[in-house]
Amino acid sequence: MKILIVTDAWQPQVNSVVTTLTELVRQLQATGHEVVVIQPGQFRTRPCPGYPGIDLALLPGKRLASLVDAAGADAIHIATEGPLGWAARRHCLRRKLPFTTAFHTRFPEILQVALGIPLAWGYALLRHFHRPSAGVMVPTQGVLEMLQARGFRQLRAWTHGVDTRVFALADPPVNSAVLGPLARPVSLFVGRIAHEKNIEAFLRLDVPGSKVVCGVGPLESGFRQRYPNVHWLGVLSRHELAQVYAAADVLVFPSRNETFGLVMLEALSCGVPVAAFPVDGPLQVLADSGAGAMQEDLREAWREALKVKRFAARHRALQFGWGRAAELFVSYLSVQSRARRPVTNLSHKRHGLVQ
């Protein structure tokens, strides 16, 4: 099948959405599908306000339409709700092309924290965006139920995966060239240094040992000045990041507004237990696996997570494979004939889809 993916999040951006999509594309190609990606690097761009390192396509409509038509794809997936996503949505509706979408990020919560925009407004906008979609792919059951309660329809339960070869088990933890020797235990945060990640809950945590932060973002400069004893590593390659995970004793995941939390799977795959709040994301990734600890008292969760055996953390990660994620993705696509006649190709009963 020839699959077209339209996304505002793509390399060289570094975030969980980019990781998810690049791994998905790799898996789809490995199983014989042809994949075309339309992404910001093909357009004139401008920096996203408040988010350095993320460039958005500038007035992409005409060129986007040309690229979509030239692709001649069997199925179209709109992965994000940015300028390219909106332009693709308009073109597909104009041409009566069926398409699927995905809900990767809780933008309404980000807008509320950063700009004070009411949640109801943000979700009304996203509900409008996703309404014509033949299937909205959602990474956890908790987020699916939340969206359903907010009036979203055509929801599809979809999961993510982790590359367990790149993120290999390190038992016991090993010092890395990236970090060098540090006082233990080593507590790690991985993610964007932004409002929605609640990183200050980690930075304020009163625990012994060393704290390490991997990532960049709009709040980075201020936090670096306020927390000079933290080891700030910036953006790392996947292989460097795997080395840092392998050196860590615990991943602290302080976000309360995640749709999934891919970094938890990466840490678990390396044998690193996770300390988190009991909210969507951690509830689905950790569940009752014993691979980490969830408490409203994050310090207590940190203490409990340190008791977890690294093999138990790795065992949980092995339950998340990209093969299954790609298989579900393909089953949810809305396939059109070469004559552009919409034909629904969704196995509702077999996959327990939500209507």
C-alpha positions as CSV (number, residue, x, y, z in Angstrom):
1,M,0.0,0.0,0.0
2,K,1.2,3.5,-0.7
3,I,0.6,5.7,2.4
4,L,0.9,9.4,2.6
5,I,1.7,11.0,6.1
6,V,1.4,14.7,6.5
7,T,3.1,16.0,9.6
8,D,4.3,19.3,11.1
9,A,6.7,17.4,13.4
10,W,9.7,15.9,11.7
11,Q,13.4,15.8,11.8
12,P,15.5,17.7,12.7
13,Q,13.0,18.4,15.5
14,V,13.6,16.3,18.6
15,N,10.4,15.2,20.4
16,S,8.3,12.1,21.0
17,V,6.0,12.8,18.1
18,V,9.0,12.8,15.7
19,T,10.3,9.6,17.3
20,T,6.9,8.0,17.0
21,L,6.5,8.9,13.3
22,T,10.0,8.0,12.2
23,E,9.8,4.6,13.9
24,L,6.4,4.1,12.4
25,V,7.6,4.9,8.9
26,R,10.6,2.6,9.3
27,Q,8.4,-0.3,10.4
28,L,5.9,0.3,7.6
29,Q,8.6,0.3,5.0
30,A,10.1,-2.9,6.5
31,T,6.8,-4.6,6.0
32,G,6.5,-3.7,2.3
33,H,4.5,-0.5,2.4
34,E,5.6,2.6,0.4
35,V,5.5,5.7,2.5
36,V,5.6,9.3,1.4
37,V,6.0,12.0,4.1
38,I,5.1,15.7,3.7
39,Q,6.9,17.7,6.3
40,P,8.1,21.3,7.1
41,G,11.5,20.9,5.4
42,Q,9.7,21.0,2.0
43,F,8.3,24.5,2.6
44,R,9.3,28.0,3.6
45,T,9.1,28.0,7.4
46,R,9.2,30.3,10.4
47,P,10.0,29.4,14.1
48,C,7.2,28.4,16.3
49,P,6.7,31.2,18.8
50,G,8.0,30.2,22.2
51,Y,9.4,26.9,20.9
52,P,12.9,27.3,19.4
53,G,13.9,24.4,17.2
54,I,10.4,23.8,15.9
55,D,9.8,25.4,12.5
56,L,6.3,25.7,11.0
57,A,5.4,25.8,7.3
58,L,4.5,29.2,6.1
59,L,1.3,29.4,3.9
60,P,1.7,25.9,2.7
61,G,-1.7,25.4,1.0
62,K,-0.9,25.5,-2.7
63,R,2.3,23.5,-2.6
64,L,0.8,21.1,-0.1
65,A,-2.1,20.4,-2.4
66,S,0.3,19.8,-5.3
67,L,2.3,17.3,-3.2
68,V,-0.7,15.4,-2.0
69,D,-2.1,15.0,-5.6
70,A,1.4,14.0,-6.9
71,A,1.7,11.3,-4.3
72,G,-1.3,9.4,-5.6
73,A,-1.5,7.5,-2.3
74,D,-3.9,4.8,-1.4
75,A,-4.3,6.2,2.1
76,I,-3.7,9.6,3.7
77,H,-2.9,10.2,7.4
78,I,-2.7,13.7,8.9
79,A,-0.5,13.3,12.0
80,T,-0.6,16.8,13.5
81,E,-2.8,19.8,13.9
82,G,-0.3,22.4,12.7
83,P,-0.2,24.5,9.4
84,L,0.4,21.4,7.3
85,G,-2.3,19.4,9.0
86,W,-4.9,22.1,8.5
87,A,-3.8,22.6,4.9
88,A,-4.1,18.8,4.2
89,R,-7.5,18.7,5.9
90,R,-8.8,21.5,3.7
91,H,-7.5,19.9,0.5
92,C,-8.8,16.4,1.4
93,L,-12.3,17.8,2.1
94,R,-12.2,19.8,-1.1
95,R,-11.2,16.8,-3.1
96,K,-13.4,14.4,-1.1
97,L,-10.4,12.3,-0.2
98,P,-10.8,10.2,3.0
99,F,-8.1,10.6,5.7
100,T,-7.3,9.6,9.2
101,T,-5.8,11.7,11.9
102,A,-4.0,11.3,15.3
103,F,-4.1,12.9,18.7
104,H,-0.5,13.1,19.9
105,T,-0.3,16.2,22.1
106,R,-2.6,17.9,24.6
107,F,-2.3,21.3,23.0
108,P,-5.3,22.8,24.9
109,E,-3.5,22.2,28.2
110,I,-0.4,23.8,26.8
111,L,-2.3,26.8,25.6
112,Q,-4.0,27.1,28.9
113,V,-0.8,27.1,30.9
114,A,1.2,29.2,28.5
115,L,-1.4,31.7,27.3
116,G,-4.4,31.4,29.6
117,I,-6.7,30.1,26.8
118,P,-9.6,28.2,28.3
119,L,-9.5,24.5,27.9
120,A,-13.0,24.4,26.3
121,W,-11.8,26.7,23.5
122,G,-8.8,24.6,22.7
123,Y,-10.8,21.3,22.7
124,A,-13.5,22.9,20.5
125,L,-10.9,23.8,17.9
126,L,-9.4,20.3,18.0
127,R,-12.9,18.7,17.9
128,H,-13.5,20.7,14.7
129,F,-10.2,19.6,13.2
130,H,-10.8,15.9,13.8
131,R,-14.5,15.8,13.1
132,P,-14.2,14.7,9.3
133,S,-11.5,12.2,10.1
134,A,-12.3,8.5,9.3
135,G,-10.4,7.5,12.4
136,V,-8.7,9.5,15.1
137,M,-5.7,7.4,16.5
138,V,-5.2,7.9,20.2
139,P,-2.3,6.4,22.1
140,T,-3.9,5.4,25.4
141,Q,-7.3,4.3,26.7
142,G,-7.4,7.1,29.2
143,V,-6.9,9.8,26.6
144,L,-9.5,8.0,24.4
145,E,-12.1,8.2,27.2
146,M,-11.3,11.8,27.9
147,L,-11.7,12.8,24.2
148,Q,-14.9,10.8,24.0
149,A,-16.3,12.7,27.0
150,R,-15.4,15.9,25.2
151,G,-17.4,15.0,22.1
152,F,-14.8,13.5,19.8
153,R,-15.9,10.6,17.6
154,Q,-14.3,7.9,15.4
155,L,-11.7,7.3,18.1
156,R,-9.2,4.4,17.5
157,A,-7.1,2.9,20.3
158,W,-3.5,2.9,19.0
159,T,-0.3,2.3,21.0
160,H,3.3,3.2,20.5
161,G,6.5,1.1,20.6
162,V,10.2,1.2,21.5
163,D,13.3,0.0,19.7
164,T,14.6,-2.5,22.3
165,R,17.8,-3.0,20.3
166,V,18.9,0.6,20.5
167,F,17.7,0.9,24.0
168,A,19.3,-2.2,25.4
169,L,19.2,-3.5,28.9
170,A,22.0,-2.3,31.2
171,D,22.1,-4.3,34.4
172,P,23.7,-3.0,36.6
173,P,23.8,0.7,35.4
174,V,27.0,1.7,33.7
175,N,28.9,5.0,33.6
176,S,28.8,6.6,30.1
177,A,31.2,8.8,28.3
178,V,28.4,11.3,27.9
179,L,28.0,11.7,31.6
180,G,31.2,10.5,33.2
181,P,31.1,9.3,36.9
182,L,28.4,10.8,39.0
183,A,27.2,10.5,42.5
184,R,24.5,7.9,42.8
185,P,21.6,7.4,42.5
186,V,21.4,9.2,39.2
187,S,17.9,10.7,38.6
188,L,17.1,11.5,35.0
189,F,14.6,13.7,33.2
190,V,14.2,13.4,29.4
191,G,11.9,15.7,27.4
192,R,11.3,19.3,26.3
193,I,12.0,21.9,28.9
194,A,8.6,23.5,28.6
195,H,5.4,24.3,30.6
196,E,3.6,21.1,29.8
197,K,6.4,18.8,31.1
198,N,6.1,20.1,34.7
199,I,9.9,19.7,34.9
200,E,10.3,21.9,38.0
201,A,8.6,19.2,40.0
202,F,11.7,17.1,39.2
203,L,14.2,20.0,39.7
204,R,12.7,20.8,43.1
205,L,12.8,17.1,44.2
206,D,14.8,16.8,47.4
207,V,16.7,13.5,46.8
208,P,20.3,12.4,47.1
209,G,22.7,11.7,44.3
210,S,22.8,13.5,40.9
211,K,20.1,15.0,38.6
212,V,20.5,14.9,34.8
213,V,18.3,16.6,32.2
214,C,18.3,15.7,28.5
215,G,16.4,18.1,26.3
216,V,15.9,21.8,25.3
217,G,13.0,24.1,25.4
218,P,11.7,27.6,26.1
219,L,12.3,27.4,29.9
220,E,15.8,26.1,29.7
221,S,17.8,29.3,30.2
222,G,15.9,30.3,33.4
223,F,16.1,26.8,34.9
224,R,19.8,26.4,34.2
225,Q,20.5,29.6,36.2
226,R,18.2,28.6,39.1
227,Y,19.4,25.0,39.3
228,P,23.2,25.1,38.5
229,N,23.9,21.7,40.3
230,V,21.8,19.9,37.7
231,H,23.7,18.3,34.8
232,W,22.2,19.8,31.6
233,L,23.0,17.7,28.5
234,G,20.8,19.4,25.8
235,V,19.8,17.3,22.8
236,L,21.5,14.0,22.3
237,S,21.5,11.4,19.5
238,R,19.5,8.3,20.0
239,H,22.6,6.3,20.7
240,E,24.0,8.9,23.2
241,L,20.6,9.0,24.9
242,A,20.6,5.2,25.2
243,Q,24.0,5.5,27.0
244,V,22.5,8.1,29.4
245,Y,19.6,5.8,30.2
246,A,22.0,3.0,30.8
247,A,23.8,5.1,33.4
248,A,20.6,6.2,35.2
249,D,19.1,4.7,38.3
250,V,15.6,6.1,37.9
251,L,13.7,8.2,35.3
252,V,11.5,10.8,36.9
253,F,8.5,11.6,34.7
254,P,6.7,14.6,36.3
255,S,4.3,15.5,33.5
256,R,0.6,15.5,34.2
257,N,-0.5,16.2,30.7
258,E,0.9,13.5,28.5
259,T,-0.9,11.5,25.8
260,F,1.6,8.6,26.2
261,G,5.2,9.4,27.3
262,L,7.5,7.6,25.0
263,V,10.6,8.3,27.1
264,M,9.2,6.0,29.7
265,L,9.4,3.1,27.3
266,E,12.9,4.0,26.3
267,A,14.0,4.1,29.9
268,L,12.2,0.9,30.8
269,S,13.9,-0.8,27.8
270,C,17.3,0.1,29.3
271,G,16.2,-1.3,32.6
272,V,15.5,2.0,34.3
273,P,12.5,2.2,36.5
274,V,10.1,5.1,36.3
275,A,8.8,7.4,39.1
276,A,5.7,9.4,38.1
277,F,2.4,10.8,39.1
278,P,-0.6,8.5,38.8
279,V,-2.0,10.2,35.6
280,D,-2.7,9.3,32.0
281,G,0.5,8.1,30.3
282,P,2.2,6.5,33.3
283,L,-1.0,4.7,34.2
284,Q,-1.0,3.0,30.8
285,V,2.7,2.6,30.3
286,L,3.4,1.3,33.9
287,A,0.0,-0.1,34.8
288,D,0.4,-2.8,37.4
289,S,3.6,-4.1,35.9
290,G,5.9,-3.3,38.8
291,A,8.2,-1.5,36.4
292,G,8.1,1.7,38.4
293,A,6.1,3.6,41.0
294,M,3.3,6.2,40.8
295,Q,2.4,8.4,43.8
296,E,1.0,11.9,44.3
297,D,4.1,12.4,46.4
298,L,6.8,12.3,43.7
299,R,9.6,11.8,46.2
300,E,7.9,8.7,47.6
301,A,7.4,7.4,44.0
302,W,11.2,8.0,43.5
303,R,12.0,6.0,46.6
304,E,9.8,3.1,45.5
305,A,11.1,3.1,42.0
306,L,14.6,2.7,43.2
307,K,13.6,-0.7,44.6
308,V,12.5,-2.0,41.2
309,K,14.8,-4.7,39.6
310,R,16.1,-3.5,36.2
311,F,15.0,-6.8,34.6
312,A,11.4,-6.1,35.6
313,A,11.6,-2.7,33.9
314,R,13.0,-4.2,30.8
315,H,10.3,-6.9,30.8
316,R,7.6,-4.3,30.6
317,A,9.2,-2.5,27.7
318,L,9.3,-5.8,25.7
319,Q,5.5,-5.8,25.7
320,F,5.5,-2.7,23.4
321,G,6.7,-3.5,19.9
322,W,6.6,-1.3,16.8
323,G,5.4,-4.3,14.7
324,R,2.0,-4.4,16.5
325,A,1.7,-0.6,16.5
326,A,2.3,-0.5,12.7
327,E,-0.2,-3.3,12.2
328,L,-2.9,-1.4,14.0
329,F,-2.1,1.8,12.2
330,V,-2.6,0.1,8.8
331,S,-5.8,-1.5,9.9
332,Y,-7.2,1.9,10.8
333,L,-6.4,3.7,7.5
334,S,-9.2,4.7,5.2
335,V,-8.2,3.3,1.9
336,Q,-9.2,4.9,-1.4
337,S,-9.2,3.3,-4.9
338,R,-7.0,4.7,-7.6
339,A,-10.1,6.3,-9.0
340,R,-10.3,8.3,-5.8
341,R,-13.5,6.6,-4.7
342,P,-13.6,6.5,-0.8
343,V,-13.7,2.9,0.4
344,T,-13.6,2.3,4.2
345,N,-11.2,-0.4,5.2
346,L,-11.5,-0.6,9.0
347,S,-11.9,-3.9,10.9
348,H,-14.1,-2.5,13.7
349,K,-15.1,-5.7,15.4
350,R,-11.7,-7.4,15.1
351,H,-9.9,-4.5,16.8
352,G,-12.6,-3.4,19.3
353,L,-12.8,0.1,17.9
354,V,-14.7,2.9,19.6
355,Q,-17.4,4.6,17.6
